[in-house]
Amino acid sequence: MAYANPVEIQVILASVDYPVSRDTLVVAAEDADADESVIAMIQELPDGQYETQTEVKEALDAIDSSDSDSR
């Protein structure tokens, strides 16, 4: 996966009301004109409802970690 700017991700995560779905996060990223790498990473989140920003961040960290493991 391409590098996704963690600051850009945090800004997007802070801009939404929780609970939030993956699809709503994708729309928020697109609306914020986020980099394609950020949008792609959010799209990789498991489908479902996220109750807090921390929960989303942990899911993103798990994706990033599994991508690193597969290199």
TORBA-87699 format. One record per residue (C-alpha): x, y, z. Coordinates in Angstrom, 1 decimal, decimal comma, always signed. Layout:
// TORBA-87699
X/Y/Z
X/Y/Z
...
// end
This chain:
// TORBA-87699
X/Y/Z
+0,0/+0,0/+0,0
+1,1/+3,5/-0,7
+2,1/+5,8/+2,1
-1,0/+7,4/+3,7
-0,3/+10,7/+5,6
-1,3/+10,1/+9,2
-2,0/+13,8/+9,8
-4,5/+13,8/+6,9
-6,2/+10,7/+8,3
-6,5/+12,2/+11,7
-8,1/+15,4/+10,3
-10,7/+13,3/+8,4
-11,4/+11,1/+11,5
-11,9/+14,2/+13,6
-14,3/+15,7/+11,1
-17,0/+13,0/+11,3
-19,7/+12,3/+13,9
-19,5/+8,9/+15,6
-20,7/+6,2/+15,3
-19,7/+6,1/+11,7
-19,6/+3,5/+8,9
-16,7/+2,8/+6,6
-18,7/+4,2/+3,7
-19,3/+7,5/+5,5
-15,5/+7,7/+6,3
-14,8/+7,2/+2,6
-17,2/+10,0/+1,6
-15,7/+12,3/+4,3
-12,2/+11,6/+2,8
-13,4/+12,3/-0,7
-15,2/+15,5/+0,5
-11,9/+16,6/+2,1
-10,0/+16,0/-1,2
-7,9/+13,5/+0,6
-5,0/+11,9/-1,2
-5,8/+8,7/-3,1
-3,6/+6,7/-0,7
-5,7/+7,8/+2,3
-9,0/+7,0/+0,5
-7,7/+3,6/-0,5
-6,6/+2,8/+3,1
-10,1/+3,8/+4,5
-11,7/+1,7/+1,8
-9,8/-1,3/+3,1
-11,4/-1,0/+6,6
-13,8/-3,9/+7,4
-17,4/-3,0/+6,7
-19,2/-2,0/+9,8
-19,9/+0,6/+12,4
-17,1/+2,4/+14,3
-18,0/+3,9/+17,6
-15,0/+6,1/+18,2
-12,0/+7,7/+16,4
-9,7/+5,4/+18,3
-11,6/+2,3/+17,0
-11,1/+3,5/+13,4
-7,4/+4,3/+14,1
-6,8/+0,8/+15,6
-8,5/-0,8/+12,5
-6,3/+1,3/+10,2
-3,2/+0,4/+12,2
-4,1/-3,3/+11,8
-4,4/-2,9/+8,0
-1,1/-1,0/+7,8
+0,6/-3,7/+10,0
-0,8/-6,6/+7,9
+0,4/-4,8/+4,7
+3,9/-4,4/+6,2
+3,9/-8,1/+7,1
+3,2/-9,2/+3,6
+6,2/-7,4/+2,1
// end
